[in-house]
Amino acid sequence: MKQFIRWTLALALSTAVVQWDTTVFAQFFEGGLEQRSTLTVKSDGSCLFSSVAVQSRTATEQQVRMMERYEKMSEAAGEGDEEQMPEIKESTPEPKPFTDDELTRKVGEMLENRFGESGDSTGQDLKLEIKKDTVTIQTSRSFASLEEMLREGADIWLRPGVFFENVRFEQDSNSLLKVTLTPRSEMQRYFKNFRSQWKLSGTKAEMKLVFPGRVISSGFPESKTNATWLTIDPQKDESLEATIKLYEGPTVITAESAGLKIDHPLESKKLQREGRYRGEAGDALPIIDAGPGFVAEAQTITTTTLKIFPGGEACFKPSGRYAGQQAGTVVSAKLFAPKGRTMQSVSDVHVLHAVDEKGRTIPASQEDEEASSYRVYSGGPQEANSTQIQLRLQLPQPDAQAIDEITAEAVAVTAGTWKEMTLTNIQENATNELDLSDVLPGAKLIITKYSSKNNQLNIQARIKGPPTVKHLDIQAKIPGTDRFSSSLSERKFSAKGNESTRTIYIQGYGFSDEGHALAGPFVLVVRYPEDLRRERVNFKLKGLDLL
């Protein structure tokens, strides 16, 4: 039950945080007035993204209180304290309005917390203007290159009315700059259903792209000199119709390069996927053929079939997707490291060949062709000697009863020996900065939140330093006992040049032989792998029943 509450609160809180993005998605609630955003691409490839969001002060105060409430509920659920979960009442007294200073501070803190935990604070400039009836949030962020913008600026393409899952920058055969924006497959239907709600909100939105040279052609409704833009006015049907058309297929924009050079096509989807695994353990090591000792074991098989009923064809896309689902087969398996080595990460997981019991080929799915990566976190007294992976296939033939064999490959990074240090004096309300240079020069740990309550330890922290901070493993322990275990999860990793920030969450719990709670003193054991290997592993899974 506690886990269910925790997941429910996490979903609600994450939704609220998304609404507090730099444009404050005001169309999802009453009070939204105006939102404008501009991406400027310069001739040297650098980019500047700026946005302005205006909404009613009443709506802003409601959101602040909602966020505070969810944070308290999330903390109580995370600490396992059901008795202290805030009671949800159908009616509550009208709260006292915030003063200008209070609202400025609370909105600023929430936005800073959002940027801090997501790792998106680098280069972010934030300004707040609090008036009697409105709140204006202005943000700007610079990017050194197109690659950096596409890799780290995912929220640029998630503006009100603008939901693109991939953005591609390239130069065509005439050296013109070509930008292709591919919409999310389900957005056309979603936007039509959302249209009436947007009209009620009254929120006006604008998304503008500015290029170094003159715009030649654009799928956006409006263009002038070197700018093209989309303006959404919910009170004008023609404006909403123009927006809906953007989701019928890719939007293409061409402009004069004006000195901008792009050596090869750049795609946001690919760069963002690569960015999630930047700094992974051993990513700078050469890949060698795997030695003996790796073992793969199948765990589960999930087969998804889509049935289209009469009248539902309009909702079904040629890609085979509907509401985010895709027909196919997913085989979950565990990949074990050789004895004496600790699994650090598994990447580039691919199906090479698969056949059913009659020898018929089962092709890999398109999702598998994009490859997957998995980060491993150790926890408790046992080493992380394995990790869960997924192999994605198309649907077998209808009469197939088993997958006879799957041949696959992956790149595994494992560690042998470690540098280790122990941090003591980890206490309640600790927010100190701890030096980790004994195991990794230039690294430091900043504890942002600490609580030890009801048999459970919770620590939120950031690790800063060189990109190799991604390699660090941290476990909470109570000296003298092995009945206390902890786990580490990573919320965000960002890197800019040689400076990296890793946001982590450590949770621990334990009981004595008599069943009493273990309550410290706690220490943090910090480890850095010395002996890393990056190996290409080939493995097979056989005899997997489909029935």
N, C-alpha and C positions, 0 to 999 in steps of 0.2 A: 504494500500500500504506500509506504513512504517513497519507494522508487517511482511509483505512478505519479504521486503528487509532485515529485521533483521534476519529472519529465514534463508534466502539465505546466508547471510554473516556468520552466525553462522556455517552453514554446511561447507562452504568453509574454514573458519578458523579452525574448528575442524579437517578437513582433513589435513590441513597443519601442525597442531600440532602433529597429529599421525605420519606424515612423519618425524617429528623432535624427534621421540622416540630415545632411546639410541642407536639403531642400524641404525638410519637414513635411512628409507626404500628407499635406492638409486635406487632400480630397477624400481621404479615408474617414474623416470625421468632420463635424461641423466646425466652422470657424476659419477655414482656409480662405485666403484672399487672393494671393498672387505668388507665383514662383517662377523665377527666371534663372537660366543657367547658360553659360557660354564656354565653349572649348575653343581656345585659340592655338593653332598650330603654326609655328614659326619656321622660317627657311632653314635654320640649323637643326631642325627636328625637335627642339624643346617645345614644351606645351604649357599653357596656363589654363586652369579650369577655375571659374568663379561662379558663384551662385548667390541668389538673394531670395529669401523666403519671408513672406509677410503673412501673419495670421492673427486672429483675435487674441487679446490678452486673456479672455475667459477660457478659451480653448487651451492656451499654453499652461495656465494654472492647473487645469484639469489633468493635463498630461503629466505635469510635474508630480501631482499627488498620486496619480496612477503608477508612475514609475517608482515612487517611494514605497508605495504599498506592495508592489510586486517584489521589490528588492527585499523588504522585510519578510515576506512570505517565502521567497527563495532561500534566504539565509536560514530561516527557521526549519524549512524542509531539509536543507543541506546539513543542518546540525542534528537532524533526527528528533527535533523537539516538537511533537505534535500538539502538546499542551499550550505552547506559545504561538501556534499558528494564529494570525489575526483573524478574528471572527468576521465573517462577511454578513453584513446586515442589509436588509432590503431598504431601509431608510436610515439616513444619518443626518445629524444637524448640518446646516449650511456652514462650510468652513470659512474662517476669516481670510479675507484677501491678503495676498502677499504685498509687502512694500516693494518699491522699485528695486531697492538694494537686495532684498531677499530673493526676488524673482531672478534678478541678474545673476546672483551667486548660484542659485539652484540650477538654472538652465545651463550656465557655464560649466558647473561641476558635472552635470550629466553628459554634456557633449564631450568634455575632456575625458571622462571615464569611458565613453563609447570609443573615442579615438585611441585612448591608451590601451584598452583591452584588444581592440582590433589591430593595433599596430599601424594605424593609418595616420598617425599624428605628424609624421615627417613632412615638413614643408607646408603644414596646414596653418592658415591664418584665419582666426575667428573673431568676428565683431558682433556684439549684441546691442540693439537699441530698444529700450523699453519705454513705451509711451502709455498714456492713459488707457487707450482702447486697443492698441496693437503691439505686437512684438516682431521685430525685424532681425533676421539672422543672416549675416553676410559671411561667406567663406571664400577663400581662394587657396589654391594649391598649385605649385609649380612642379613640373617633371622635366628631367634633364634630356629625355629622348622620347621618341614615339614608343620604343619598346617598353620603357618604364611606365608610360601612361597606360598602355594597353595591359600591362601585367598587373599594375597596382591600382588602376583607376576603374575597377569594376562597377562602382556605384555611379560613375558618369553615365552609363548606359541604362540605368534603372531610375530614370527620372519619371515624374508624372506623365503618363501617356507614352513614354518611350521605354520599351522593354525589349532590348536586343540581346540575344544570347551570343552573338559573335560579330566582331567588327574587324574588317580586313583592310589594311592599308597596303597599296602597291603602286608601281609605276607601269603604265601600259606601254605598248610598242611605240607610241608617239611621245613617250616621256612625260605624259600627263599623269597627275596624281589621281588615283582611283580609290574611292572608299566604298566598301560594300557593307551594309548593315543588314544582318539576317535576324528576323524577328523570332521570338519564342513561338513554337508551333501552336500552343494552345491560346495565345493572346487574342487572336481575332474573335473567338467565341467569348472569351472572358470580357473583352472590352465592350462587346455589344450588351452583355448582361449588366455591366457596370455603368453603362451610359446614363441611366436614369438617376443613379446615386450621385454621379458626378455633377449632373445638372442641379441637383438639390444643394450640393456643397458650394457651388458658385466659384470654385477655384479656377483661376486663369493660370495657364502654364506656357512657358516658352523654352525651347531648346534650340540654341544657335551654334553653328560650326563656322569658324573663321579660318581661312587658309592663307598661305603666303601669296598665292596668285589668284587671278580672276576665276570665278566659278563658271565652268563651261556648261554643265548640265547638272540637274539635281532632282532627286525623287522627293525632296521636301517641297512643300507648296510655295515657299517664297525664297527669292534669291536677289542679291544686289551686290555688284562688284565682286569682292572676295568673300562674301558671307552668304550662308543659306540657313533657313530656319523653319521650325515648325511652331506655330502658335495655336494653342487650344483654348477656345472660348466656349464653355459648356452651354452658353445661351444662344450659340449660333450653330444650327444643324450642319451647315456646310463645313464648319471647322471640325466637328466630330466625324463627319463622313471622310474628310481628308485624312484624319488620323487612322481610322479603321482601314483605309486602303494600304497603309504602311505595313499591315500585318498579312496582306495577301501574298507577299513575296519579298525578296530582298530589295532594299532601297539602295540605289547606286548614285554616287556623286562623283563628278570629274571636275578637276580644277587645274590651272596652270601650276607647274611645280615651283617656279620662281626661285630656283636654286636648291630646293629640297631634294635630297638624294635618298632613295630607298633601294638598298642592294638586293633585297629579297622580300617577298610578301611577308607581312606581319599580321598575325591573327590573335585577337584577344583571348579566345577560348584556349588556344594552345599555350600562349604565354602565361595565362593565369594558372593553368594546370601545372606547368613547369615551375611557376613561382611558388606554389604550395609546397614543393619539395626542394626548394633551394636550400643549400646548407645541410642537406641530409648527410648522415654519417657516411663517409667514404666516397662522396660524390666526385672528389678530385682524383680518386685512385683509378688506375687502369683496370679494365675488366679482364679477368683471366678465367680459363676453364675451371669449373669446380672440381675440387678433389672429392674423395669418398666421404660418406657420412651423412649426406643430405637425404632426408626421407619425406615423402609426401603421402598423406592419408586423406581420403575422401570423407567428408562429414555429412553433408546433406545435398539433395537435388531439388530444385524448384523449377517447375515448368509452368509458364504463363501462356494461355491461349486467349485470343480476343475473338469474341462472337459479335458480329454486327447484325443487329435486328433491323427489320424493315423500317425505314425512316431515319435510321441513324447514320446513313452513309455520309451525310453532309458534315458530321462531326469527326469523321475518320480521315486521317491524312494518308497520302500515298506512302509515307515513310513507315507506316505500321504503328504509329504512336497515337495514343489517345490518353488525355489527362495524365501525361507523364509516364505512362506505362508502355511497354514494348513486348510483343510476343517473343518467346525464346526460352532457353534453358540456362539456369545458373547452377553451377556446381561449386559448392563451398568445400574447401579443403584446408588442411593444415600443412605447412612446410616446416620441417624440423631442421635445426642446425646440427652440424656434427658435434659429437660429445666433447665437452670441454670448451665450447664456444657459445657466445651469446648473440642471438639474432638482433641486429640493429634496424635494418630496413629491408624491404623487398620491393622491387620496382620492375617496370617493363614486363609485366606478366602477360604472356601471349599463349593462345592455343595454336599449336602447329598443325595438329591433325586429330580428327576424332571420327570413329566409325561405330555404327550400331552392331547388334549381334548377327546381322546378315551381311556385314561388310560394307554397308552403304555409308558414304561420307556424310558427316554432319558438319556443315560449315561453321566457322566462328562468326559471332555476331559483329555488327559494325562497332558496337561499344567496346568489344574486346580488342578490335584493331587499334583503338586509341590507347590501349595499355592502361594498367593501373599501378599505383604505388601504395605501399603500406608501411607506416612507421610503427615500430615496436617500442613499447614502454614496459620496463621491468617493474615489478612490485612484489612485496612480500619477501619471504625467505628464499623463494625459488627464483632461479635465473629465467629470463625470457628466452627459452631455447626454441620457440616456435612462434609462428604468426598465422592468422587466418587469411586466406586469399580466396578470390573468386575467379572462376573460369566461365566465360559467357559464350554460349552456342546458340545457333538458330534452332528452331524446332526440329526434332527428329521426324521421320516418316510416321504417319498415323498408326501404322501397325508395329512400330518398333517397341520392343519390350525392355531393352537394356542398351546402355552405352557400353560397348565391348571394351573400348580403349580410348583414352585421351592422352595425346603426347603434347607436352607444354614446356615452356621455358620461362625463366625469371632471372633477374639479377639480384643476388642476395649479398648483403653486407653483414659480416659477423665480426665480433671482437673476441680477443683472447685475454690479454692482460690489461690491467687498469691502473691509472693513478687514482689515489683516493685521499680525501680529507674529510674531517668531521667538524661540523659547526655546532657549537654548544650555546647555551644561554638563549635558546629559542623560547621566548616568553609571551604571555598575554599582552596584547596591544603593541607588539613589536612591529615597527615600520622602518627598521634600520637597514643600512646598506652594508652588505657583507662581501668581503674580498675573496675571490675564488682563484687568485693567481697561483696558488700552490699546485693546482691541477691544470689550469689554463690561464696563461698570462693575459691580462687585459679584461678578464671576465669578472663580473660582479652580480650579486643577487640582491634585488630590492624587494623586500616583503611589503606588500600593499595591504594585506588583510590577514589576520590570524585569529583563530578561535579554537578553544579546546573545551568542549561541552558535551554532556550526555554521551560519554564513551567514544566521542569522535573528534578527530583533529582535522581542521580545515585551514589550508594556507593558500592564499593567492599571491603570486609573485611574478616579477619580471627578471629575466636574465639578460644582461647587456654585455656586449663585447664583440670579438671577431665573429665572422660567420660560423666558425666551428663551435659556437655555443650550442648549436643544434645537437652536438654529440653528447652533451652532458646528461648524465642520469642522476637524479636526486631522489633519495628515499628517506622517509621519516622513521626513526627507531627509538626505542626505549632501551638504554644500556642494561645488559644483564638478562634480557628476556627475548625469546623468539616467538612469543605469542602475540606480538603486535605487528601488524602488516600495514603497508601503505601502497598507494597507487598514484601515478603521475599522469596527468592528461595535458595536452597542449591546446591552447585556445587560438593562438596566432603566432606566426613567425614572419618578421619583416626584415629586409636587408637593404641598406643603401650604402654603396661603396664598401668600406671595411667596417661599418657600424651595423650591428644586428641587434634586434630585440625579440626576445622569445617570451611570450606570456604563458604561464603554467598554472596549474591547479593541483595541489597535493592533498590527498585525503587519506586518513589513517584511522584505524580502530583496533581494539584488542581487549581480551579478557584473561583473567588469571585462572589457575586450575580450579578455584572455588567459584568461578563465574562472576567475580567482581571486575568492575571496569578498571582498566589500566590508565593511569593519569599522569604519566611523565615521571621525571623530567624528560623532555624530548630532545633529540639531536637530529641534525640533517646530515646524512652521508652523501657526499658529492663525489661522483666518479667520472673519469674521462678515459675513453678507450685509447690504448697505445697501439696494440696489435690489431689492425683492421685489415680485412680482406674483402675484396669486391669480386664476386665470382658469378659466372653465368651457369645456372643450374638447369639441366634438362631432366625431366621426370615424367613418369607415366602413372595414370590411374586406370584400373581395370575392373571389369565386371560390376558396373553400376546399374542396378535395377531401376527402371522407370515406373514400374507398377507398384 
